[in-house]
């Protein structure tokens, strides 16, 4: 069984897009237009950068986490991204 991921993509202008997927890197390629299936909200907004991802147990947990993340303010999301990047370094 695949893990599900919560992810955030940042556009060239700094907009943040949140989603869930079993493969965030493939999803980024879709959003970037390299392969079909990206979100319409991100078309023409590139280059896109995967700035956050979190592995979750299943689709239900990922969807709940996505909802909670979308409720956060932009500054709280940026803090989360900063903490994530520091832990990855």
PDB file of N, CA, C and O in Angstrom:
ATOM      1  N   UNK A   1       0.837  -1.188   0.000  1.00  0.00           N
ATOM      2  CA  UNK A   1       0.000   0.000   0.000  1.00  0.00           C
ATOM      3  C   UNK A   1       0.882   1.250   0.000  1.00  0.00           C
ATOM      4  O   UNK A   1       1.849   1.319   0.759  1.00  0.00           O
ATOM      5  N   UNK A   2       0.569   2.216  -0.820  1.00  0.00           N
ATOM      6  CA  UNK A   2       1.344   3.445  -0.957  1.00  0.00           C
ATOM      7  C   UNK A   2       1.074   4.396   0.191  1.00  0.00           C
ATOM      8  O   UNK A   2      -0.031   4.449   0.731  1.00  0.00           O
ATOM      9  N   UNK A   3       2.096   5.141   0.552  1.00  0.00           N
ATOM     10  CA  UNK A   3       1.905   6.245   1.493  1.00  0.00           C
ATOM     11  C   UNK A   3       1.258   7.392   0.747  1.00  0.00           C
ATOM     12  O   UNK A   3       1.424   7.529  -0.465  1.00  0.00           O
ATOM     13  N   UNK A   4       0.541   8.193   1.455  1.00  0.00           N
ATOM     14  CA  UNK A   4      -0.013   9.426   0.894  1.00  0.00           C
ATOM     15  C   UNK A   4       0.785  10.586   1.443  1.00  0.00           C
ATOM     16  O   UNK A   4       1.317  10.519   2.551  1.00  0.00           O
ATOM     17  N   UNK A   5       0.866  11.645   0.668  1.00  0.00           N
ATOM     18  CA  UNK A   5       1.632  12.817   1.062  1.00  0.00           C
ATOM     19  C   UNK A   5       0.776  14.067   0.976  1.00  0.00           C
ATOM     20  O   UNK A   5      -0.046  14.230   0.075  1.00  0.00           O
ATOM     21  N   UNK A   6       0.994  14.928   1.929  1.00  0.00           N
ATOM     22  CA  UNK A   6       0.507  16.299   1.885  1.00  0.00           C
ATOM     23  C   UNK A   6       1.675  17.104   1.336  1.00  0.00           C
ATOM     24  O   UNK A   6       2.811  16.918   1.772  1.00  0.00           O
ATOM     25  N   UNK A   7       1.416  17.988   0.393  1.00  0.00           N
ATOM     26  CA  UNK A   7       2.512  18.759  -0.192  1.00  0.00           C
ATOM     27  C   UNK A   7       2.089  20.200  -0.445  1.00  0.00           C
ATOM     28  O   UNK A   7       0.903  20.515  -0.543  1.00  0.00           O
ATOM     29  N   UNK A   8       3.096  21.066  -0.548  1.00  0.00           N
ATOM     30  CA  UNK A   8       2.877  22.446  -0.958  1.00  0.00           C
ATOM     31  C   UNK A   8       3.840  22.783  -2.086  1.00  0.00           C
ATOM     32  O   UNK A   8       5.020  22.434  -2.057  1.00  0.00           O
ATOM     33  N   UNK A   9       3.300  23.465  -3.069  1.00  0.00           N
ATOM     34  CA  UNK A   9       4.060  23.950  -4.217  1.00  0.00           C
ATOM     35  C   UNK A   9       4.027  25.471  -4.164  1.00  0.00           C
ATOM     36  O   UNK A   9       2.996  26.072  -3.861  1.00  0.00           O
ATOM     37  N   UNK A  10       5.161  26.080  -4.460  1.00  0.00           N
ATOM     38  CA  UNK A  10       5.229  27.544  -4.514  1.00  0.00           C
ATOM     39  C   UNK A  10       5.451  27.975  -5.962  1.00  0.00           C
ATOM     40  O   UNK A  10       6.282  27.409  -6.672  1.00  0.00           O
ATOM     41  N   UNK A  11       4.696  28.984  -6.386  1.00  0.00           N
ATOM     42  CA  UNK A  11       4.826  29.516  -7.748  1.00  0.00           C
ATOM     43  C   UNK A  11       5.944  30.551  -7.797  1.00  0.00           C
ATOM     44  O   UNK A  11       6.498  30.935  -6.767  1.00  0.00           O
ATOM     45  N   UNK A  12       6.260  30.989  -8.987  1.00  0.00           N
ATOM     46  CA  UNK A  12       7.295  32.013  -9.172  1.00  0.00           C
ATOM     47  C   UNK A  12       6.939  33.307  -8.441  1.00  0.00           C
ATOM     48  O   UNK A  12       7.827  34.023  -7.977  1.00  0.00           O
ATOM     49  N   UNK A  13       5.647  33.606  -8.339  1.00  0.00           N
ATOM     50  CA  UNK A  13       5.215  34.833  -7.663  1.00  0.00           C
ATOM     51  C   UNK A  13       5.053  34.655  -6.153  1.00  0.00           C
ATOM     52  O   UNK A  13       4.732  35.611  -5.448  1.00  0.00           O
ATOM     53  N   UNK A  14       5.276  33.427  -5.653  1.00  0.00           N
ATOM     54  CA  UNK A  14       5.194  33.184  -4.217  1.00  0.00           C
ATOM     55  C   UNK A  14       3.882  32.588  -3.738  1.00  0.00           C
ATOM     56  O   UNK A  14       3.735  32.312  -2.548  1.00  0.00           O
ATOM     57  N   UNK A  15       2.914  32.380  -4.644  1.00  0.00           N
ATOM     58  CA  UNK A  15       1.652  31.762  -4.248  1.00  0.00           C
ATOM     59  C   UNK A  15       1.902  30.328  -3.797  1.00  0.00           C
ATOM     60  O   UNK A  15       2.735  29.627  -4.370  1.00  0.00           O
ATOM     61  N   UNK A  16       1.179  29.896  -2.770  1.00  0.00           N
ATOM     62  CA  UNK A  16       1.302  28.531  -2.273  1.00  0.00           C
ATOM     63  C   UNK A  16       0.078  27.718  -2.678  1.00  0.00           C
ATOM     64  O   UNK A  16      -1.055  28.180  -2.551  1.00  0.00           O
ATOM     65  N   UNK A  17       0.315  26.518  -3.162  1.00  0.00           N
ATOM     66  CA  UNK A  17      -0.746  25.587  -3.550  1.00  0.00           C
ATOM     67  C   UNK A  17      -0.569  24.333  -2.714  1.00  0.00           C
ATOM     68  O   UNK A  17       0.537  23.802  -2.623  1.00  0.00           O
ATOM     69  N   UNK A  18      -1.640  23.854  -2.105  1.00  0.00           N
ATOM     70  CA  UNK A  18      -1.599  22.682  -1.233  1.00  0.00           C
ATOM     71  C   UNK A  18      -2.390  21.548  -1.861  1.00  0.00           C
ATOM     72  O   UNK A  18      -3.464  21.769  -2.421  1.00  0.00           O
ATOM     73  N   UNK A  19      -1.857  20.332  -1.768  1.00  0.00           N
ATOM     74  CA  UNK A  19      -2.563  19.172  -2.294  1.00  0.00           C
ATOM     75  C   UNK A  19      -2.101  17.898  -1.631  1.00  0.00           C
ATOM     76  O   UNK A  19      -1.225  17.916  -0.766  1.00  0.00           O
ATOM     77  N   UNK A  20      -2.706  16.768  -2.050  1.00  0.00           N
ATOM     78  CA  UNK A  20      -2.300  15.455  -1.565  1.00  0.00           C
ATOM     79  C   UNK A  20      -2.035  14.560  -2.773  1.00  0.00           C
ATOM     80  O   UNK A  20      -2.626  14.744  -3.837  1.00  0.00           O
ATOM     81  N   UNK A  21      -1.148  13.600  -2.596  1.00  0.00           N
ATOM     82  CA  UNK A  21      -0.784  12.699  -3.683  1.00  0.00           C
ATOM     83  C   UNK A  21      -0.013  11.514  -3.121  1.00  0.00           C
ATOM     84  O   UNK A  21       0.518  11.575  -2.012  1.00  0.00           O
ATOM     85  N   UNK A  22       0.043  10.441  -3.893  1.00  0.00           N
ATOM     86  CA  UNK A  22       0.911   9.318  -3.528  1.00  0.00           C
ATOM     87  C   UNK A  22       2.330   9.546  -4.026  1.00  0.00           C
ATOM     88  O   UNK A  22       3.254   8.836  -3.630  1.00  0.00           O
ATOM     89  N   UNK A  23       2.503  10.543  -4.899  1.00  0.00           N
ATOM     90  CA  UNK A  23       3.818  10.830  -5.488  1.00  0.00           C
ATOM     91  C   UNK A  23       3.949  12.337  -5.744  1.00  0.00           C
ATOM     92  O   UNK A  23       3.643  12.805  -6.840  1.00  0.00           O
ATOM     93  N   UNK A  24       4.401  13.096  -4.741  1.00  0.00           N
ATOM     94  CA  UNK A  24       4.483  14.557  -4.894  1.00  0.00           C
ATOM     95  C   UNK A  24       5.380  15.020  -6.044  1.00  0.00           C
ATOM     96  O   UNK A  24       5.086  16.038  -6.670  1.00  0.00           O
ATOM     97  N   UNK A  25       6.459  14.304  -6.334  1.00  0.00           N
ATOM     98  CA  UNK A  25       7.352  14.719  -7.417  1.00  0.00           C
ATOM     99  C   UNK A  25       6.665  14.562  -8.769  1.00  0.00           C
ATOM    100  O   UNK A  25       6.818  15.419  -9.639  1.00  0.00           O
ATOM    101  N   UNK A  26       5.912  13.480  -8.958  1.00  0.00           N
ATOM    102  CA  UNK A  26       5.139  13.309 -10.185  1.00  0.00           C
ATOM    103  C   UNK A  26       4.076  14.391 -10.281  1.00  0.00           C
ATOM    104  O   UNK A  26       3.833  14.941 -11.355  1.00  0.00           O
ATOM    105  N   UNK A  27       3.450  14.691  -9.159  1.00  0.00           N
ATOM    106  CA  UNK A  27       2.403  15.709  -9.125  1.00  0.00           C
ATOM    107  C   UNK A  27       2.970  17.078  -9.514  1.00  0.00           C
ATOM    108  O   UNK A  27       2.326  17.842 -10.233  1.00  0.00           O
ATOM    109  N   UNK A  28       4.184  17.380  -9.032  1.00  0.00           N
ATOM    110  CA  UNK A  28       4.843  18.631  -9.398  1.00  0.00           C
ATOM    111  C   UNK A  28       5.071  18.678 -10.907  1.00  0.00           C
ATOM    112  O   UNK A  28       4.867  19.717 -11.534  1.00  0.00           O
ATOM    113  N   UNK A  29       5.493  17.560 -11.490  1.00  0.00           N
ATOM    114  CA  UNK A  29       5.696  17.509 -12.944  1.00  0.00           C
ATOM    115  C   UNK A  29       4.378  17.738 -13.673  1.00  0.00           C
ATOM    116  O   UNK A  29       4.351  18.387 -14.719  1.00  0.00           O
ATOM    117  N   UNK A  30       3.285  17.209 -13.128  1.00  0.00           N
ATOM    118  CA  UNK A  30       1.976  17.453 -13.735  1.00  0.00           C
ATOM    119  C   UNK A  30       1.615  18.932 -13.639  1.00  0.00           C
ATOM    120  O   UNK A  30       1.200  19.542 -14.624  1.00  0.00           O
ATOM    121  N   UNK A  31       1.773  19.494 -12.465  1.00  0.00           N
ATOM    122  CA  UNK A  31       1.451  20.905 -12.274  1.00  0.00           C
ATOM    123  C   UNK A  31       2.310  21.801 -13.168  1.00  0.00           C
ATOM    124  O   UNK A  31       1.846  22.838 -13.642  1.00  0.00           O
ATOM    125  N   UNK A  32       3.557  21.399 -13.394  1.00  0.00           N
ATOM    126  CA  UNK A  32       4.475  22.181 -14.216  1.00  0.00           C
ATOM    127  C   UNK A  32       4.190  22.044 -15.707  1.00  0.00           C
ATOM    128  O   UNK A  32       4.766  22.769 -16.519  1.00  0.00           O
ATOM    129  N   UNK A  33       3.305  21.120 -16.071  1.00  0.00           N
ATOM    130  CA  UNK A  33       2.953  20.930 -17.465  1.00  0.00           C
ATOM    131  C   UNK A  33       3.833  19.946 -18.203  1.00  0.00           C
ATOM    132  O   UNK A  33       3.680  19.767 -19.411  1.00  0.00           O
ATOM    133  N   UNK A  34       4.759  19.298 -17.496  1.00  0.00           N
ATOM    134  CA  UNK A  34       5.632  18.311 -18.138  1.00  0.00           C
ATOM    135  C   UNK A  34       4.844  17.072 -18.550  1.00  0.00           C
ATOM    136  O   UNK A  34       5.127  16.466 -19.584  1.00  0.00           O
ATOM    137  N   UNK A  35       3.856  16.699 -17.743  1.00  0.00           N
ATOM    138  CA  UNK A  35       2.945  15.606 -18.067  1.00  0.00           C
ATOM    139  C   UNK A  35       1.531  16.095 -17.774  1.00  0.00           C
ATOM    140  O   UNK A  35       1.352  17.046 -17.013  1.00  0.00           O
ATOM    141  N   UNK A  36       0.544  15.466 -18.357  1.00  0.00           N
ATOM    142  CA  UNK A  36      -0.833  15.947 -18.229  1.00  0.00           C
ATOM    143  C   UNK A  36      -1.393  15.696 -16.835  1.00  0.00           C
ATOM    144  O   UNK A  36      -0.966  14.781 -16.131  1.00  0.00           O
ATOM    145  N   UNK A  37      -2.358  16.530 -16.453  1.00  0.00           N
ATOM    146  CA  UNK A  37      -3.087  16.303 -15.208  1.00  0.00           C
ATOM    147  C   UNK A  37      -2.848  17.311 -14.115  1.00  0.00           C
ATOM    148  O   UNK A  37      -3.251  17.066 -12.978  1.00  0.00           O
ATOM    149  N   UNK A  38      -2.221  18.421 -14.392  1.00  0.00           N
ATOM    150  CA  UNK A  38      -1.957  19.417 -13.360  1.00  0.00           C
ATOM    151  C   UNK A  38      -3.169  20.279 -13.050  1.00  0.00           C
ATOM    152  O   UNK A  38      -4.127  20.319 -13.822  1.00  0.00           O
ATOM    153  N   UNK A  39      -3.122  20.966 -11.923  1.00  0.00           N
ATOM    154  CA  UNK A  39      -4.208  21.843 -11.500  1.00  0.00           C
ATOM    155  C   UNK A  39      -4.287  23.080 -12.387  1.00  0.00           C
ATOM    156  O   UNK A  39      -3.265  23.678 -12.721  1.00  0.00           O
ATOM    157  N   UNK A  40      -5.493  23.457 -12.762  1.00  0.00           N
ATOM    158  CA  UNK A  40      -5.689  24.642 -13.601  1.00  0.00           C
ATOM    159  C   UNK A  40      -5.198  25.904 -12.899  1.00  0.00           C
ATOM    160  O   UNK A  40      -4.730  26.837 -13.552  1.00  0.00           O
ATOM    161  N   UNK A  41      -5.303  25.937 -11.582  1.00  0.00           N
ATOM    162  CA  UNK A  41      -4.892  27.112 -10.811  1.00  0.00           C
ATOM    163  C   UNK A  41      -3.403  27.419 -10.960  1.00  0.00           C
ATOM    164  O   UNK A  41      -2.974  28.546 -10.711  1.00  0.00           O
ATOM    165  N   UNK A  42      -2.614  26.422 -11.366  1.00  0.00           N
ATOM    166  CA  UNK A  42      -1.163  26.615 -11.466  1.00  0.00           C
ATOM    167  C   UNK A  42      -0.668  26.825 -12.896  1.00  0.00           C
ATOM    168  O   UNK A  42       0.521  27.066 -13.103  1.00  0.00           O
ATOM    169  N   UNK A  43      -1.544  26.740 -13.868  1.00  0.00           N
ATOM    170  CA  UNK A  43      -1.124  26.920 -15.261  1.00  0.00           C
ATOM    171  C   UNK A  43      -0.574  28.322 -15.487  1.00  0.00           C
ATOM    172  O   UNK A  43      -1.199  29.319 -15.126  1.00  0.00           O
ATOM    173  N   UNK A  44       0.604  28.375 -16.090  1.00  0.00           N
ATOM    174  CA  UNK A  44       1.227  29.652 -16.400  1.00  0.00           C
ATOM    175  C   UNK A  44       1.823  30.365 -15.205  1.00  0.00           C
ATOM    176  O   UNK A  44       2.182  31.538 -15.304  1.00  0.00           O
ATOM    177  N   UNK A  45       1.934  29.685 -14.082  1.00  0.00           N
ATOM    178  CA  UNK A  45       2.442  30.308 -12.868  1.00  0.00           C
ATOM    179  C   UNK A  45       3.870  29.872 -12.539  1.00  0.00           C
ATOM    180  O   UNK A  45       4.389  30.223 -11.479  1.00  0.00           O
ATOM    181  N   UNK A  46       4.508  29.118 -13.425  1.00  0.00           N
ATOM    182  CA  UNK A  46       5.817  28.538 -13.162  1.00  0.00           C
ATOM    183  C   UNK A  46       6.937  29.547 -13.239  1.00  0.00           C
ATOM    184  O   UNK A  46       6.719  30.695 -13.625  1.00  0.00           O
ATOM    185  N   UNK A  47       8.126  29.130 -12.879  1.00  0.00           N
ATOM    186  CA  UNK A  47       8.445  27.768 -12.452  1.00  0.00           C
ATOM    187  C   UNK A  47       7.886  27.474 -11.060  1.00  0.00           C
ATOM    188  O   UNK A  47       7.736  28.362 -10.221  1.00  0.00           O
ATOM    189  N   UNK A  48       7.585  26.198 -10.852  1.00  0.00           N
ATOM    190  CA  UNK A  48       7.013  25.751  -9.586  1.00  0.00           C
ATOM    191  C   UNK A  48       8.068  25.013  -8.783  1.00  0.00           C
ATOM    192  O   UNK A  48       8.947  24.355  -9.339  1.00  0.00           O
ATOM    193  N   UNK A  49       7.966  25.134  -7.465  1.00  0.00           N
ATOM    194  CA  UNK A  49       8.910  24.480  -6.573  1.00  0.00           C
ATOM    195  C   UNK A  49       8.148  23.710  -5.506  1.00  0.00           C
ATOM    196  O   UNK A  49       7.235  24.245  -4.878  1.00  0.00           O
ATOM    197  N   UNK A  50       8.524  22.451  -5.304  1.00  0.00           N
ATOM    198  CA  UNK A  50       7.958  21.657  -4.217  1.00  0.00           C
ATOM    199  C   UNK A  50       8.652  22.103  -2.942  1.00  0.00           C
ATOM    200  O   UNK A  50       9.840  21.838  -2.762  1.00  0.00           O
ATOM    201  N   UNK A  51       7.927  22.777  -2.050  1.00  0.00           N
ATOM    202  CA  UNK A  51       8.554  23.373  -0.865  1.00  0.00           C
ATOM    203  C   UNK A  51       8.253  22.626   0.427  1.00  0.00           C
ATOM    204  O   UNK A  51       8.868  22.900   1.458  1.00  0.00           O
ATOM    205  N   UNK A  52       7.309  21.680   0.384  1.00  0.00           N
ATOM    206  CA  UNK A  52       6.936  20.946   1.597  1.00  0.00           C
ATOM    207  C   UNK A  52       6.282  19.636   1.214  1.00  0.00           C
ATOM    208  O   UNK A  52       5.492  19.576   0.271  1.00  0.00           O
ATOM    209  N   UNK A  53       6.616  18.584   1.952  1.00  0.00           N
ATOM    210  CA  UNK A  53       5.885  17.332   1.826  1.00  0.00           C
ATOM    211  C   UNK A  53       5.924  16.592   3.148  1.00  0.00           C
ATOM    212  O   UNK A  53       6.916  16.642   3.875  1.00  0.00           O
ATOM    213  N   UNK A  54       4.840  15.909   3.448  1.00  0.00           N
ATOM    214  CA  UNK A  54       4.712  15.168   4.699  1.00  0.00           C
ATOM    215  C   UNK A  54       4.030  13.849   4.388  1.00  0.00           C
ATOM    216  O   UNK A  54       2.950  13.831   3.796  1.00  0.00           O
ATOM    217  N   UNK A  55       4.648  12.752   4.779  1.00  0.00           N
ATOM    218  CA  UNK A  55       4.082  11.427   4.563  1.00  0.00           C
ATOM    219  C   UNK A  55       3.010  11.156   5.619  1.00  0.00           C
ATOM    220  O   UNK A  55       3.189  11.444   6.802  1.00  0.00           O
ATOM    221  N   UNK A  56       1.896  10.596   5.157  1.00  0.00           N
ATOM    222  CA  UNK A  56       0.802  10.243   6.062  1.00  0.00           C
ATOM    223  C   UNK A  56       0.373   8.804   5.793  1.00  0.00           C
ATOM    224  O   UNK A  56       0.686   8.238   4.746  1.00  0.00           O
ATOM    225  N   UNK A  57      -0.340   8.227   6.740  1.00  0.00           N
ATOM    226  CA  UNK A  57      -0.662   6.801   6.695  1.00  0.00           C
ATOM    227  C   UNK A  57      -1.568   6.412   5.536  1.00  0.00           C
ATOM    228  O   UNK A  57      -1.365   5.375   4.905  1.00  0.00           O
ATOM    229  N   UNK A  58      -2.565   7.238   5.258  1.00  0.00           N
ATOM    230  CA  UNK A  58      -3.534   6.869   4.228  1.00  0.00           C
ATOM    231  C   UNK A  58      -4.188   8.122   3.653  1.00  0.00           C
ATOM    232  O   UNK A  58      -3.923   9.238   4.100  1.00  0.00           O
ATOM    233  N   UNK A  59      -5.044   7.920   2.660  1.00  0.00           N
ATOM    234  CA  UNK A  59      -5.678   9.038   1.972  1.00  0.00           C
ATOM    235  C   UNK A  59      -6.546   9.863   2.909  1.00  0.00           C
ATOM    236  O   UNK A  59      -6.584  11.089   2.807  1.00  0.00           O
ATOM    237  N   UNK A  60      -7.236   9.201   3.811  1.00  0.00           N
ATOM    238  CA  UNK A  60      -8.097   9.915   4.755  1.00  0.00           C
ATOM    239  C   UNK A  60      -7.285  10.855   5.642  1.00  0.00           C
ATOM    240  O   UNK A  60      -7.665  12.009   5.843  1.00  0.00           O
ATOM    241  N   UNK A  61      -6.172  10.362   6.168  1.00  0.00           N
ATOM    242  CA  UNK A  61      -5.308  11.193   7.015  1.00  0.00           C
ATOM    243  C   UNK A  61      -4.729  12.353   6.211  1.00  0.00           C
ATOM    244  O   UNK A  61      -4.616  13.471   6.714  1.00  0.00           O
ATOM    245  N   UNK A  62      -4.364  12.082   4.960  1.00  0.00           N
ATOM    246  CA  UNK A  62      -3.808  13.131   4.108  1.00  0.00           C
ATOM    247  C   UNK A  62      -4.856  14.211   3.826  1.00  0.00           C
ATOM    248  O   UNK A  62      -4.544  15.402   3.852  1.00  0.00           O
ATOM    249  N   UNK A  63      -6.087  13.798   3.557  1.00  0.00           N
ATOM    250  CA  UNK A  63      -7.157  14.763   3.275  1.00  0.00           C
ATOM    251  C   UNK A  63      -7.461  15.618   4.499  1.00  0.00           C
ATOM    252  O   UNK A  63      -7.701  16.819   4.372  1.00  0.00           O
ATOM    253  N   UNK A  64      -7.453  15.017   5.671  1.00  0.00           N
ATOM    254  CA  UNK A  64      -7.689  15.780   6.911  1.00  0.00           C
ATOM    255  C   UNK A  64      -6.553  16.777   7.148  1.00  0.00           C
ATOM    256  O   UNK A  64      -6.793  17.926   7.520  1.00  0.00           O
ATOM    257  N   UNK A  65      -5.321  16.330   6.928  1.00  0.00           N
ATOM    258  CA  UNK A  65      -4.165  17.218   7.103  1.00  0.00           C
ATOM    259  C   UNK A  65      -4.198  18.349   6.081  1.00  0.00           C
ATOM    260  O   UNK A  65      -3.828  19.480   6.394  1.00  0.00           O
ATOM    261  N   UNK A  66      -4.637  18.049   4.858  1.00  0.00           N
ATOM    262  CA  UNK A  66      -4.751  19.083   3.820  1.00  0.00           C
ATOM    263  C   UNK A  66      -5.749  20.152   4.250  1.00  0.00           C
ATOM    264  O   UNK A  66      -5.488  21.346   4.109  1.00  0.00           O
ATOM    265  N   UNK A  67      -6.877  19.724   4.766  1.00  0.00           N
ATOM    266  CA  UNK A  67      -7.895  20.682   5.223  1.00  0.00           C
ATOM    267  C   UNK A  67      -7.324  21.563   6.330  1.00  0.00           C
ATOM    268  O   UNK A  67      -7.496  22.782   6.307  1.00  0.00           O
ATOM    269  N   UNK A  68      -6.642  20.948   7.301  1.00  0.00           N
ATOM    270  CA  UNK A  68      -6.068  21.711   8.414  1.00  0.00           C
ATOM    271  C   UNK A  68      -5.018  22.696   7.927  1.00  0.00           C
ATOM    272  O   UNK A  68      -4.971  23.834   8.393  1.00  0.00           O
ATOM    273  N   UNK A  69      -4.174  22.268   6.990  1.00  0.00           N
ATOM    274  CA  UNK A  69      -3.135  23.153   6.461  1.00  0.00           C
ATOM    275  C   UNK A  69      -3.748  24.330   5.708  1.00  0.00           C
ATOM    276  O   UNK A  69      -3.258  25.456   5.805  1.00  0.00           O
ATOM    277  N   UNK A  70      -4.801  24.075   4.972  1.00  0.00           N
ATOM    278  CA  UNK A  70      -5.451  25.141   4.215  1.00  0.00           C
ATOM    279  C   UNK A  70      -6.110  26.172   5.122  1.00  0.00           C
ATOM    280  O   UNK A  70      -6.382  27.290   4.683  1.00  0.00           O
ATOM    281  N   UNK A  71      -6.370  25.821   6.376  1.00  0.00           N
ATOM    282  CA  UNK A  71      -6.961  26.754   7.328  1.00  0.00           C
ATOM    283  C   UNK A  71      -5.927  27.700   7.933  1.00  0.00           C
ATOM    284  O   UNK A  71      -6.289  28.721   8.518  1.00  0.00           O
ATOM    285  N   UNK A  72      -4.632  27.364   7.794  1.00  0.00           N
ATOM    286  CA  UNK A  72      -3.570  28.189   8.374  1.00  0.00           C
ATOM    287  C   UNK A  72      -3.386  29.480   7.580  1.00  0.00           C
ATOM    288  O   UNK A  72      -3.706  29.553   6.394  1.00  0.00           O
ATOM    289  N   UNK A  73      -2.868  30.483   8.258  1.00  0.00           N
ATOM    290  CA  UNK A  73      -2.527  31.736   7.589  1.00  0.00           C
ATOM    291  C   UNK A  73      -1.290  31.521   6.713  1.00  0.00           C
ATOM    292  O   UNK A  73      -0.557  30.545   6.878  1.00  0.00           O
ATOM    293  N   UNK A  74      -1.081  32.430   5.803  1.00  0.00           N
ATOM    294  CA  UNK A  74       0.100  32.345   4.934  1.00  0.00           C
ATOM    295  C   UNK A  74       1.380  32.357   5.769  1.00  0.00           C
ATOM    296  O   UNK A  74       2.310  31.601   5.487  1.00  0.00           O
ATOM    297  N   UNK A  75       1.433  33.205   6.790  1.00  0.00           N
ATOM    298  CA  UNK A  75       2.653  33.279   7.608  1.00  0.00           C
ATOM    299  C   UNK A  75       2.903  31.966   8.348  1.00  0.00           C
ATOM    300  O   UNK A  75       4.055  31.559   8.503  1.00  0.00           O
ATOM    301  N   UNK A  76       1.853  31.304   8.803  1.00  0.00           N
ATOM    302  CA  UNK A  76       2.008  30.006   9.472  1.00  0.00           C
ATOM    303  C   UNK A  76       2.505  28.948   8.482  1.00  0.00           C
ATOM    304  O   UNK A  76       3.323  28.099   8.834  1.00  0.00           O
ATOM    305  N   UNK A  77       2.013  29.004   7.254  1.00  0.00           N
ATOM    306  CA  UNK A  77       2.479  28.070   6.218  1.00  0.00           C
ATOM    307  C   UNK A  77       3.953  28.311   5.912  1.00  0.00           C
ATOM    308  O   UNK A  77       4.717  27.358   5.764  1.00  0.00           O
ATOM    309  N   UNK A  78       4.359  29.571   5.817  1.00  0.00           N
ATOM    310  CA  UNK A  78       5.760  29.889   5.539  1.00  0.00           C
ATOM    311  C   UNK A  78       6.664  29.433   6.679  1.00  0.00           C
ATOM    312  O   UNK A  78       7.785  28.983   6.443  1.00  0.00           O
ATOM    313  N   UNK A  79       6.183  29.548   7.906  1.00  0.00           N
ATOM    314  CA  UNK A  79       6.942  29.052   9.057  1.00  0.00           C
ATOM    315  C   UNK A  79       7.104  27.542   8.967  1.00  0.00           C
ATOM    316  O   UNK A  79       8.190  27.021   9.219  1.00  0.00           O
ATOM    317  N   UNK A  80       6.047  26.842   8.613  1.00  0.00           N
ATOM    318  CA  UNK A  80       6.092  25.388   8.447  1.00  0.00           C
ATOM    319  C   UNK A  80       7.097  25.006   7.359  1.00  0.00           C
ATOM    320  O   UNK A  80       7.867  24.061   7.530  1.00  0.00           O
ATOM    321  N   UNK A  81       7.093  25.726   6.258  1.00  0.00           N
ATOM    322  CA  UNK A  81       8.031  25.464   5.164  1.00  0.00           C
ATOM    323  C   UNK A  81       9.470  25.684   5.625  1.00  0.00           C
ATOM    324  O   UNK A  81      10.352  24.883   5.318  1.00  0.00           O
ATOM    325  N   UNK A  82       9.707  26.771   6.364  1.00  0.00           N
ATOM    326  CA  UNK A  82      11.048  27.062   6.876  1.00  0.00           C
ATOM    327  C   UNK A  82      11.526  25.946   7.799  1.00  0.00           C
ATOM    328  O   UNK A  82      12.665  25.493   7.692  1.00  0.00           O
ATOM    329  N   UNK A  83      10.654  25.504   8.706  1.00  0.00           N
ATOM    330  CA  UNK A  83      11.015  24.421   9.633  1.00  0.00           C
ATOM    331  C   UNK A  83      11.296  23.131   8.870  1.00  0.00           C
ATOM    332  O   UNK A  83      12.228  22.400   9.207  1.00  0.00           O
ATOM    333  N   UNK A  84      10.501  22.850   7.851  1.00  0.00           N
ATOM    334  CA  UNK A  84      10.695  21.658   7.035  1.00  0.00           C
ATOM    335  C   UNK A  84      12.056  21.705   6.332  1.00  0.00           C
ATOM    336  O   UNK A  84      12.798  20.723   6.341  1.00  0.00           O
ATOM    337  N   UNK A  85      12.375  22.847   5.728  1.00  0.00           N
ATOM    338  CA  UNK A  85      13.641  22.988   5.012  1.00  0.00           C
ATOM    339  C   UNK A  85      14.839  22.892   5.933  1.00  0.00           C
ATOM    340  O   UNK A  85      15.882  22.371   5.537  1.00  0.00           O
ATOM    341  N   UNK A  86      14.709  23.390   7.164  1.00  0.00           N
ATOM    342  CA  UNK A  86      15.799  23.295   8.130  1.00  0.00           C
ATOM    343  C   UNK A  86      16.008  21.845   8.560  1.00  0.00           C
ATOM    344  O   UNK A  86      17.143  21.422   8.777  1.00  0.00           O
ATOM    345  N   UNK A  87      14.922  21.083   8.684  1.00  0.00           N
ATOM    346  CA  UNK A  87      15.045  19.685   9.092  1.00  0.00           C
ATOM    347  C   UNK A  87      15.602  18.798   7.971  1.00  0.00           C
ATOM    348  O   UNK A  87      16.200  17.755   8.235  1.00  0.00           O
ATOM    349  N   UNK A  88      15.398  19.227   6.711  1.00  0.00           N
ATOM    350  CA  UNK A  88      15.892  18.481   5.552  1.00  0.00           C
ATOM    351  C   UNK A  88      17.370  18.747   5.290  1.00  0.00           C
ATOM    352  O   UNK A  88      18.046  17.947   4.643  1.00  0.00           O
ATOM    353  N   UNK A  89      17.871  19.882   5.799  1.00  0.00           N
ATOM    354  CA  UNK A  89      19.264  20.272   5.528  1.00  0.00           C
ATOM    355  C   UNK A  89      20.266  19.458   6.327  1.00  0.00           C
ATOM    356  O   UNK A  89      21.472  19.672   6.206  1.00  0.00           O
TER     357      UNK A  89
END
